Amino acid sequence: MGELDGSLRLGKIGFLNVLPVYYALEKGLIEHPFEIYEGSPSELNRMIAKGDLGISAISSLEYGCNYRKYLLIPGLSISSVGKVKSVVLFSDHPVEKLDQEGILLTNKSYTSVHLLKLLFSKFWEVNPCYIRDESSSGFHFYKNYPAVLAIGDDALKLARGGKFRYQYDLGEAWHRWTGKPFVFAVWVINKRIMASLNGHMQVAYDALMAAKKFGMEHLTDIALEASSENILPYTECLEYFKQLRYDLTDEYLEGLELFFSYLVETRLLPEKPLIHFFPGS
């Protein structure tokens, strides 16, 4: 695979959805140069922006906000074509009845919050009140609100819990609105870190691609092991992994660029980001 002096810090989102990419790396089944650090999407966004991580999975919005700092890793994302299952608006009321109602926003993700705001303003045409409660990071706090945006493992648990009468999958809503896939997360390299790798970034890229390939070929084994975390039973976990998309094709990039265009139009982004890849595909 080649040589890479020292270890390269790789950010891992602390949710079930990235397991097919990281499983082979963490089990030592693929030779790699990484020191893996796990955190929430918002935490990883901050760390890679500061240069505390070399490569990481990050919110697609973080790339949009700071694209000059990053290069995208080709062929790797967390996306959906329709339902994503783990980015969900839970509500006691139908979405059309949420005008001026309070909605608790997750503090773990930027992309999902901005997607929700777009859907309300342009698709559902409803004007709710958004609540950010930094103390509400725990699963048990959700019962205090009539509607909440939950992501990742929290969303999977809430969906099975039956507390809320209505569930709106944001990947499905985006697809119904635009007909496009939605890219929730991408993998990027910090340009400043890349400059210090002396041309050895290809080693890291090859390891990520090999790990992804292993994961796609062993989803049943990974789902079986993941079911022991008591987030989803085996059959639902396998269905979840199969429903997610881990590629970053031209079709997915069209969805990503459309998302960015809407954010610029609604002044949630100051400019349209440019798409720049690490030249290792």
N, C-alpha and C positions, 0 to 999 in steps of 0.2 A: 504493500500500500504506500510505502514511502516513509520518510522521516519527518517528524515535527518536534522541535525542541520544546520541552516543557509541556504543560497541560493547557488546554484552551477551555475557558469556562463556558458551558452550554446551559442556557436557561430552559427549564422544563415547566410548563404550566401544570399546576398541581391538581389537575382534573383527570377523570377517567379517559376523556376523549383522546389524549395524546399517547396513551399506552402503546398502541400499535407501532408508533414510531420509536419509542424509547425502550421498549421491552428488550430487544436484542442487545442494546448498548448496556443497559443496567445489569443484564444477566451475564455479560461478558462473552456473548455469542458472536459479536462482531468486534474486531480489533478497532480501537478508536483512540483519539488523543484527548478526550474530553474529561473535564471535571464537571459533573452535572449538579446544577443548583435548581431547586424546586421552589416556586412561588406562585402567587396569583398573577393573572395577566397584568394588572395595574402595577404590581411590584416589579415584574420583569421589565415592563416598559420603562420604569424609572431607572432601573439598574443598567440596562443596555444603553440608554441615552447618555448616562454618565460614563460609560466605558467600563463598568464593573463586570459586564459580561461581554464575551467576544461574539458569540452567536446565541440567538434565542428565538423561540416562538414568542411572538408579540401580537397584540391586537392590531388588526389591519388599520385601525384609525391612528395608532401610534406611527405606523409607517407614513400615513398620509400627512400627519402633523410635522414629522421630522425626517422626511424622505432624503434630505441632503446628507444625513448622517449615515445612511444605511445602503446596503445592496441586498436585494431580495435573493434568497436561495431558490434556484429554479426547481420546479416540479414538486413543491411541498407547501401544503396549506392545510387548514381545517376549514372545510367548506360544506355547503349543503345545496342540493337541488330539490327544494321543497323542505320538508320537515328536517329539523336538526335535533329536536327532542330536548336539548339542554340549554336553550335560550328561550325562555317562556315568560309571557305576562300572565300571571295568575290573578283572578279577580272574582269578587263576590257578585259583580254586575256584568252584563254584556257590554262590550267595548263602546257601543254607541251611547251608553248611559254614564260614561265616565267623564263627561264634560264638567270641568271645575272640581272633579273628585281628586283626592290625593293619591298619588302613586309612589310607593317607595322604590327608589332606584338602587340597584346593586352598587356597592362601592368596589367591586372586584374587576370591573371591565369598563373601558371607554367605548368600544365599538358597539356593544349591545345597547347602551344608553342612547347613543346618537341614532342608531337604527330605530329604536322605539320612538324617539321624537320625530323622525322622518315619517314613520308609518302613521302616527297620530295626525301630523299636520297635512300630509299629502295623500294618504290612502284612506284612512278612516275619517279624516276631517273632523276631529274631536280635539278639544283644548283642555286637557287635564292640568292639575297642579302637580309638579314634580317635587318630591321630598328626598333630600339626602340626609340620612341620619347615620353618622359615622359609628355610632354605638351599635348599629343593627347588623353587625357582621355575622352574627350567629343565626343558625337555622331557626331557633325558637322565637326570634323576634318577629318573624313574618306574621304571626297570628294577630299582631297589633294593628294591622293595616288592611283596608278594604281591597287594595290591589298592590301587587309587588312584581317587580322584574327580577327574576332569579336566573342565574346561569350555572353551568357546570354541574357538579354533583348535587348542589342544593336544588337545582331545578329538577333533576331526575328523582330526588327523594320527594319533593313536593308533589310532583305529578302522580306518584304512587300513593301519597298520603290522603288525597281526597278532601283536603280542607277547603279548597276553593271550587266554586261551582263552574267557573269558566276558565279555560286555558287557551291561550293564543300563542302558538309556536311562531316565533319571529322569522325563522327561515321560510316557513310555509307562507306567511303573510307577504314577505318580500317577493317570493316567486309568483304568488297570485297577482301581485301588483305589477311586476316588471317582466315576468317570464324568464328571469335570469337567475343563475346560481348566486349564492351569497358567500363571500369569503370572510370568515370570522377572524381568522388568525393566519399569519404568515411567519416564515422563518427568515431572519435577516442576519447579516454580519455587520458589525460596527466598522465603518470604513477606517477609522483610526487604528483599531486593533488589527485589521487586515494588513495595514501598512507595516506592522511589526512582525508579520509572520514570514517574511522573506520568501514569498512565493509558494508557501506550503499549504495554502488554503485548500488546494485540491484534495489533500489528504482528508481534511475534515468533511468536505463535500461528499467525497466517495463513501465515507463511513456513514453519513446520514442517509444517503441513497440506499446503501446496502441494508441498513437497519429498517428503513421503510419497506423495502422489498421483502425482507424476512417477515415483518409484521403482517403484510398483506397476504402472505402465503401461510400464515399460522394463526389466523384470527380465532379459530375454534379453541386452540390451546390457550391463547391469551385471554379470551373471554372466560374460559373455565377458571383460570387463576384469578382473574379480576373479580369474579363473582364471590370470592371469599371475603372481599372488602365490604360486603353487605350493602352495596349501593343498588345493584340490580342483580336479580337471579340470572343464571347462566344464559337461558334462551333469550331474555330481554337484552342482556349485555351483548351477545353476539349480533342480534338484530340492530342494536345501536351502532356498533362498530361498522356493520355492513352498510348502514344508512349514511354514515359520514363519508365525506370525500377528502382524500389526502393529496390530491394532485393540484397543480396550478396551471391548467391548460389555457389556451386563448379564450375559451368560453368563460372560464372563471375570471380571467382578467377583465373581460368585458363587463361582468357583474361588478367587479371591484371598482373599475373606472366609473361606472354609472353611479355607484354609491358615492364616490368622491365628487362627482359632478353635482349631485343633489346637495351634498354638504356645502359646496361652494355657493350654490344657488340660494340656500337658506342661511348663508353666512355662518355656518358652523365650522367651515374651513376658510382661511383667507385666500387660498389659491389652489388650483388643480395640481396635485402632485404628479411628478414624472415617475415613470416606472423604469427602474434600473436594476439589472440582474448582475449577480456575480457571474463572470464568464466561465462557468465550469460545467455547463450542461453538455 
